[in-house]
Amino acid sequence: MMRQANVAFKGAGRPFLPINTSFGSRRLAVMAQAKLKVAVTGAAGRSGALVVKKLAERSTDFETRAVVRNSSSKPKLAQLGLDESAIFEVDVSRGDTGAFATAFAGCDALVIATSAVPVLKPLSLIPVFWAKLTGGKGVMPQFGWKEGQYPEQVDWLGQKAQIDGAKAAGVKQVVLISSMGGTDKDNNLNKLGNGDILQWKRKAEQYLMASGLTYTIIHPGGLLDEPDGQRQLVVGVDDTLIKQTVRSIPRGDVAELSVQCLTLKAAENRAFDVISRKPGEGEPTRDFGALLTDMAANCDYSINSQWP
């Protein structure tokens, strides 16, 4: 099932008003005199940094904390307007729940944007180039993972630690940026470095759903480093959108959707997939409440279940 939002309305550039009389109710935490305190992990990554940027731009509505793996990322986030006191250093891959206590203390919500990142093995390109020269087929580059940053460590144990840490700190809501493809154990992404990355991600998603925290799980399609806010978004469930001709989405649109979900009632306890149309195909999505309200379905985790 998939739904599209064609609605564009005046004033869409200020989506975080205390009251939305047109589509659904906003969370009570976002009030004229109160800021929603949000921690973002993976804050130095390409998607996480965009989430931080969008939150920082709405400083009247949000108080932002950024969690990074090492101190070398702090200058990048400082350029986005964060005070150094709002940037915390925690190595997610260690799976240490207690390490998040200071970063999450007093926060209302958490956006998880951490992910293991495959690393290309340069020498594997030699047979790829040779195959192209000789007309060979089926030769693909090979990938691995940095030591200590395998999918099991980052996408399962690391995210589990974040969820446990959030719960221990009194955080009430978690938005998790994951990936499409989790219904298929044979998805090609699982073959990268034999990492089974989508399997570990799905396990963490199911752990979050069982945690008792209010959750939103977003499965974006292929991520594009292209301008956001120019495309119509399409949502669906259970990887049905993989059948679409275009199944990608700009990172900035995923970041915007993640921020919007922090204040949308329609996003509470939802798991869904999202892609975008090409620019010019449909009106750019402005009303995220309508986008999610019009889609009644949730992802079915009995498909390729990884938990318990």
Secondary structure as UniProt FT lines:
FT   STRAND          2..4
FT   TURN            10..13
FT   TURN            28..29
FT   TURN            32..33
FT   STRAND          36..41
FT   TURN            43..44
FT   HELIX           46..57
FT   TURN            58..61
FT   STRAND          62..68
FT   HELIX           71..73
FT   HELIX           74..78
FT   TURN            79..81
FT   HELIX           84..86
FT   STRAND          87..89
FT   HELIX           92..94
FT   HELIX           97..100
FT   HELIX           101..104
FT   TURN            105..106
FT   STRAND          109..112
FT   STRAND          119..120
FT   HELIX           122..124
FT   HELIX           125..134
FT   STRAND          143..144
FT   TURN            147..148
FT   HELIX           152..158
FT   HELIX           159..169
FT   STRAND          173..177
FT   TURN            180..183
FT   TURN            185..186
FT   HELIX           188..191
FT   HELIX           192..194
FT   HELIX           197..209
FT   STRAND          214..220
FT   STRAND          222..224
FT   STRAND          233..236
FT   TURN            238..239
FT   HELIX           240..243
FT   STRAND          248..250
FT   HELIX           251..261
FT   HELIX           265..267
FT   TURN            268..269
FT   STRAND          270..276
FT   TURN            279..280
FT   HELIX           288..293
FT   TURN            301..304
//
